[in-house]
Amino acid sequence: FFFMANLKSTVEAEKKHSAPWGRVILLFLCPLMVQMIAYVNTELDGSFYDLFKEIFQDGFVTVVRDRVWGPYFFGSPIAWKILGVYVAIELLFMKVLPGKIIKGPE
């Protein structure tokens, strides 16, 4: 690529273009945005205007902590029951239906 022409090697190019901050920002920003959009759609009838109004009135951290994450962060009791049943069935399958052991290349 023309923008990498001045770099001396592929390793130098990878170091320059693989800074971890972009990944860290995406790791924290994407789930927050998904939860914010779900909050807007379910609680505010899809109105981003109402969301911004709440943020300006009460502050971003308060809105995220108390309204977006508060009721939904750890899920509902029925969601935990569904996950528990799934985990129990998968553990049962691992013990009852074991497959043959396959070793990779050595």
N, C-alpha and C positions, 0 to 999 in steps of 0.2 A: 504494500500500500504506500501511496505517496507520503502520507503523514508519518510513516515509520522509516522513511529513507535515511534520515540522519542518525538513526540508532545503530550502534555498532554490531549488535548480535541479537539473536532471537531471545536469549535469556534477558538481556537488558530491556528489550521490548516488553517481555512478560512482566518484569519487575515494575516497569513504568505504568503499564495498563492494567495491572491486577491488584490495585490497592484494595485492601479489605473494607474500607469505609463504605463503598458503594453497596457491598453485600450486607453489611451490618445495618445500614439505613433501610434497605429493602426488607430485611428480616423483621425490623420493628415497625416500619411504616405500613407495609401491606396488610398485616392483620388488623391494625388500628383502623385503616381506611375501610376495610371490609365490615368491621363492626360499626363504624360510623354510618356507612351506607345502609346497613341493616336497621340501625336505630332510626334513621331518617325515614326509611320505607315503612317500618312497622309502627313507630310511635308518633311520627310527625306527618304522616300521610304523604310522604315523598317531598316535603317542602324543605329545600335547603335554606330558603329564606328564614324559616322558623329556627333552623339549626344555628345559623349565623346570629340571629337575634338572641337566642339562648346563650351563645358563646360571648357575645358582647355584654349581656346583662350579668351573667354569673361567672364568666371566665372559662378559658379553655380547659384547664386542669379539673375544675369542679364539674363541668359538663361531662368530660370523659370519665372521671372517677365515679361520680355518683349516678349518672344516667345511662351512660353507654356500657361501661364495664360492670358497674355495681350489680344489677340484677342478672346479668348474663355471663359473667366471666367464668364462673365455675359450673355453669350449666344448670339444668333442672334435675330434680330427683329422678324423673322418668328417663332422662338421658343417661344418668349414671347406672340405672338398672339395666338399660339396653346394653351399655358397654360391659357391665359385669356379666351378663348372660353371654355375650359374645366371647369374652375372655375365657369363661368357664367352658364353653363349647370348644373353643380352639385348643385349650389345654387337654380336654378330653380326647380330641382328635389326635393330638400329638402322642398321647399314651396308647390309645386304642388302635390307631392306624399308622404305625410307624413305617416309614419307607426304608429301603436299603440305604446303607451308608455309602456315600460317594465321596472319594477323595480327589482333589484337584491335581493338577500336574505337580510333579516333584522335581 
